[in-house]
Amino acid sequence: SVNIPDRPSSYCQSNVDLAFVVDTSRSIPHIDFTRQIRFIEDIVSFLDVGPQKTRISAVSFSNYGFPEFGFNNFSRKEDVLKSIKRIDHSQGDATRTYLALEYTHFILYGHGNGERPDVADVVIVLTDGKTNPGSYDKYGDESGKRQTQIEAAIIKARPAFIFVIGVGSLVDIDELNGMSSDPDEEFTIQVSTFEALNTDTVKRTLLSRVCVAVGTTTAQPQQYVSTSPPTSPPCRRAVADIFFIADSSTSIGITAFNELKRFATSVVNRFTIGPTHIKIGLITFSDDAEIQFKLNTYGRKSDIINAIFNIPYTTGITNTHKALQLLYKDGFTRASGERGNTVPKIAIVITDGASTKPFNTKMQAVKAKNQGIIIFAIGVGPYIDQKELDIIASTPTSKYSFSVDSYAALSSIESSLARRTCRVAVHRNP
């Protein structure tokens, strides 16, 4: 075998903005935690670190996310290495991977925090288990895992490369593959123990693959890594053109509007996105209605999720009728990416109150449905007009009309909505 070279130039020739996302949960014995830290130190040691070279940042996580250091905190490699050595083994009783990934894209790669737009972004996630929210927030095990996938998708949409290293038998290979960039066999690395992690073979594999990803070497990655193919998405056979219609009126409030966006991204994350599968557009409404992006604006799931997170909250009254009119006049058109009558047209309307002009809302809903648009209507909170909601929805309303107590409770219908949407998309295809 070849020894890891002493000179960084034997690996990456170009600069990288490299972020480490480090599991510090209590399922990792302390001796193994020290091996993990040593692994990170060795990876950094073989890179050419400096303000005009490769920059390093880190965040750790267990029951909480723990900021370690950013790209512009240190200019010398020795200072970076000292900070890596100081990463604390928090030994928390949960594994909230999504918090660390959220911190990575909002803060570590945030504007003005040292990330350089002309330099490749690379994230290395190390974990010994699967996402486990514990009792610290609203997420259960499955919704927590989905949130991890959403946060990873946002990072990849920058764009950035994500390498995921899973250690031990408790990892979920499907979760690892979902987090990592494609192809999985290059960006997911699975090893049996932390002792196995801390070997030249694994370090050489990772360094080579990082450099291949950023286009700085033609080195071939090692083939010993054990991976397995990801599971098929639940909507893999579905073909549909789908518009989300999101209420952005004053009564919602910014916190609930953010919950609405998280719900939409979670639903999108269940779909197979692409020009021959499901295409997504989104309309917001308050005083006026606006298409935030069309069916043909984005072709990748990560880009759609990123776009949803960046939708502004406008405030105003609840002119639902304007959104429904915009839907069939401008949303479902060939120019906007609609594929004609051979592909189901689906709208998912989310609102927290009765519309300002209920008669107009009824008329526009009828016109939309008469044009073959299938409408799911979701009412949120105590001020919903159930009759109006049922008028907006397609029939039978038992399948197409939903009500929940709050935006935080939207996750309770996520699975049901996605499943029913998929059924429409699969079974109504000619």
Long-range contacts (C-beta under 8 A, 24 or more apart in sequence): 1-200, 1-201, 2-204, 3-200, 4-42, 4-46, 4-200, 4-203, 4-204, 4-207, 5-46, 8-46, 8-47, 8-48, 9-48, 11-46, 11-47, 11-207, 11-208, 11-210, 11-211, 11-216, 11-217, 11-219, 12-47, 12-48, 12-54, 12-207, 12-210, 12-211, 12-214, 12-216, 12-217, 13-211, 13-216, 13-217, 14-119, 14-120, 14-214, 14-215, 14-216, 15-48, 15-52, 15-53, 15-54, 15-55, 15-116, 15-119, 15-120, 16-47, 16-54, 16-55, 16-119, 16-120, 16-121, 16-122, 16-210, 16-214, 17-54, 17-55, 17-57, 17-71, 17-109, 17-114, 17-115, 17-116, 17-119, 17-120, 17-121, 17-122, 18-47, 18-54, 18-55, 18-56, 18-57, 18-122, 18-123, 18-124, 18-210, 19-56, 19-57, 19-58, 19-59, 19-71, 19-104, 19-108, 19-109, 19-121, 19-122, 19-123, 19-124, 20-56, 20-57, 20-58, 20-59, 20-84, 20-123, 20-124, 20-126, 21-58, 21-59, 21-60, 21-61, 21-97, 21-100, 21-101, 21-104, 21-123, 21-124, 21-125, 21-126, 22-58, 22-59, 22-60, 22-61, 22-68, 22-87, 22-100, 22-126, 23-60, 23-61, 23-62, 23-95, 23-97, 23-126, 23-127, 23-128, 23-129, 24-60, 24-61, 24-62, 24-66, 24-87, 24-88, 24-89, 24-90, 24-91, 24-92, 25-61, 25-62, 25-63, 25-90, 25-91, 25-92, 25-93, 25-94, 25-95, 25-128, 25-129, 26-62, 26-91, 26-92, 26-93, 27-95, 27-128, 27-129, 27-170, 28-89, 28-128, 28-194, 30-89, 32-128, 32-167, 32-193, 32-194, 32-195, 33-89, 33-194, 35-194, 35-195, 35-197, 35-198, 36-126, 36-167, 36-194, 36-197, 36-198, 37-84, 37-85, 37-87, 38-198, 39-126, 39-194, 39-197, 39-198, 39-202, 39-203, 40-84, 40-126, 41-81, 41-84, 41-85, 42-198, 42-203, 43-124, 43-203, 43-206, 43-207, 44-77, 44-80, 44-81, 44-84, 45-77, 45-81, 46-203, 46-207, 47-77, 49-76, 49-77, 49-80, 50-75, 50-76, 50-77, 51-75, 55-114, 55-115, 55-116, 55-119, 56-80, 57-108, 57-114, 58-83, 58-84, 58-87, 59-100, 59-103, 59-104, 59-107, 59-108, 60-87, 60-88, 60-90, 60-100, 61-95, 61-96, 61-97, 61-99, 61-100, 62-90, 62-91, 62-92, 62-93, 62-94, 62-95, 62-96, 63-90, 63-92, 63-93, 63-94, 63-96, 63-134, 63-136, 64-90, 64-92, 64-96, 64-99, 64-136, 65-96, 65-99, 65-100, 65-102, 65-103, 66-90, 67-103, 67-107, 70-107, 70-108, 70-113, 70-114, 71-108, 71-113, 71-114, 71-115, 72-113, 72-114, 73-114, 93-134, 94-132, 94-133, 94-134, 94-135, 94-136, 95-127, 95-129, 95-130, 95-131, 95-132, 96-131, 96-132, 96-133, 96-134, 96-136, 96-137, 96-144, 97-125, 97-127, 97-131, 97-148, 97-151, 97-179, 98-131, 98-139, 98-144, 98-147, 98-148, 98-150, 98-151, 101-125, 101-148, 101-151, 101-152, 101-154, 101-155, 101-179, 102-151, 104-151, 104-155, 105-151, 105-154, 105-155, 105-158, 109-155, 109-158, 109-160, 120-160, 120-161, 120-213, 120-214, 120-215, 121-158, 121-159, 121-160, 121-161, 122-160, 122-161, 122-162, 122-163, 122-210, 122-213, 122-214, 123-155, 123-160, 123-161, 123-162, 123-163, 124-162, 124-163, 124-164, 124-165, 124-206, 124-210, 125-162, 125-163, 125-164, 125-165, 125-179, 125-180, 126-165, 126-167, 126-197, 127-164, 127-165, 127-166, 127-167, 127-171, 127-176, 128-166, 128-167, 128-168, 128-170, 128-171, 128-194, 129-168, 129-170, 129-171, 130-170, 130-171, 130-172, 130-175, 131-172, 131-175, 138-408, 138-411, 139-411, 143-266, 143-411, 143-414, 145-172, 145-175, 146-266, 146-269, 146-270, 147-262, 147-266, 148-175, 148-178, 148-179, 149-175, 149-178, 149-179, 149-269, 150-262, 150-265, 150-266, 150-269, 150-305, 152-178, 152-179, 152-180, 153-269, 153-301, 153-302, 153-305, 153-306, 154-302, 154-305, 154-306, 154-309, 156-181, 156-302, 157-300, 157-302, 157-303, 157-305, 157-306, 161-187, 161-210, 161-213, 161-214, 162-187, 163-187, 163-188, 163-189, 163-206, 163-209, 163-210, 163-213, 164-188, 164-189, 165-189, 165-190, 165-191, 165-197, 165-202, 165-206, 166-190, 166-191, 167-191, 167-192, 167-193, 167-194, 167-196, 167-197, 168-192, 168-193, 168-194, 173-227, 173-228, 173-230, 174-230, 174-231, 177-227, 177-228, 177-229, 177-230, 178-230, 181-213, 184-227, 184-229, 184-230, 185-225, 185-227, 186-212, 186-213, 186-221, 187-213, 188-225, 188-227, 189-225, 190-225, 190-226, 190-227, 191-225, 233-270, 233-271, 233-272, 234-270, 234-418, 234-419, 234-422, 235-270, 235-271, 235-272, 235-277, 235-278, 235-418, 235-421, 235-422, 235-425, 235-426, 236-272, 236-277, 237-426, 238-271, 238-272, 238-277, 238-278, 238-421, 238-422, 238-425, 238-426, 239-276, 239-277, 239-278, 239-343, 239-344, 239-425, 239-426, 239-429, 240-278, 240-279, 240-343, 240-344, 240-345, 240-346, 240-421, 240-424, 240-425, 241-278, 241-279, 241-281, 241-295, 241-332, 241-337, 241-338, 241-339, 241-343, 241-344, 241-345, 241-346, 242-271, 242-278, 242-279, 242-280, 242-281, 242-346, 242-347, 242-348, 242-421, 242-425, 243-280, 243-281, 243-282, 243-283, 243-295, 243-327, 243-331, 243-332, 243-346, 243-347, 243-348, 244-280, 244-281, 244-282, 244-283, 244-308, 244-347, 244-348, 244-350, 245-282, 245-283, 245-284, 245-285, 245-323, 245-324, 245-327, 245-347, 245-348, 245-349, 245-350, 246-282, 246-283, 246-284, 246-285, 246-311, 246-350, 247-284, 247-285, 247-286, 247-318, 247-320, 247-350, 247-351, 247-352, 247-353, 248-284, 248-285, 248-286, 248-313, 248-314, 248-315, 248-316, 249-285, 249-286, 249-315, 249-316, 249-317, 249-318, 249-352, 249-353, 250-286, 250-315, 250-316, 250-317, 251-318, 251-352, 251-353, 251-383, 252-313, 252-352, 252-407, 254-313, 255-407, 256-352, 256-380, 256-406, 256-407, 256-408, 257-313, 257-407, 258-313, 259-407, 259-408, 259-410, 260-350, 260-380, 260-407, 260-410, 261-308, 261-309, 261-311, 263-350, 263-407, 263-410, 263-411, 263-414, 264-308, 264-348, 264-350, 265-305, 265-308, 265-309, 266-411, 266-414, 267-348, 267-414, 267-417, 267-418, 267-421, 268-301, 268-304, 268-305, 268-308, 269-301, 269-305, 270-414, 270-418, 270-422, 271-301, 271-418, 271-421, 271-422, 273-299, 273-300, 273-301, 273-304, 274-299, 275-299, 278-425, 279-337, 279-339, 280-304, 281-331, 281-336, 281-337, 282-307, 282-308, 282-311, 283-323, 283-326, 283-327, 283-331, 284-311, 284-314, 284-323, 285-318, 285-319, 285-320, 285-322, 285-323, 285-326, 286-314, 286-315, 286-316, 286-317, 286-318, 286-319, 287-314, 287-316, 287-317, 287-319, 288-316, 288-319, 288-322, 289-319, 289-322, 289-323, 289-325, 289-326, 290-314, 290-326, 291-326, 291-330, 291-331, 291-336, 294-331, 294-336, 294-337, 295-331, 295-332, 295-336, 295-337, 295-338, 296-336, 296-337, 297-337, 317-356, 318-351, 318-353, 318-354, 318-355, 318-356, 319-355, 319-356, 319-357, 320-349, 320-351, 320-355, 320-356, 320-361, 320-364, 320-392, 321-355, 321-357, 321-360, 321-361, 321-363, 321-364, 323-349, 324-349, 324-361, 324-364, 324-365, 324-367, 324-368, 324-392, 325-364, 325-367, 327-368, 327-373, 328-367, 328-368, 328-371, 328-373, 332-371, 332-373, 341-372, 342-429, 342-430, 343-429, 344-374, 344-424, 344-425, 344-428, 344-429, 345-371, 345-372, 345-373, 345-374, 346-373, 346-374, 346-375, 346-376, 346-421, 346-424, 346-425, 347-373, 347-374, 347-375, 347-376, 348-375, 348-376, 348-378, 348-417, 348-421, 349-375, 349-376, 349-377, 349-378, 349-392, 350-378, 350-380, 350-410, 351-377, 351-378, 351-379, 351-380, 351-384, 351-389, 352-379, 352-380, 352-381, 352-383, 352-384, 352-407, 353-381, 353-383, 353-384, 353-385, 354-383, 354-384, 354-385, 354-388, 355-385, 355-388, 358-385, 358-388, 361-388, 361-391, 361-392, 362-388, 362-391, 365-391, 365-392, 369-394, 374-400, 374-424, 374-428, 375-400, 376-400, 376-401, 376-402, 376-417, 376-420, 376-421, 377-401, 377-402, 378-402, 378-403, 378-404, 378-410, 378-413, 378-417, 379-403, 379-404, 380-404, 380-405, 380-406, 380-407, 380-409, 380-410, 381-405, 381-406, 381-407
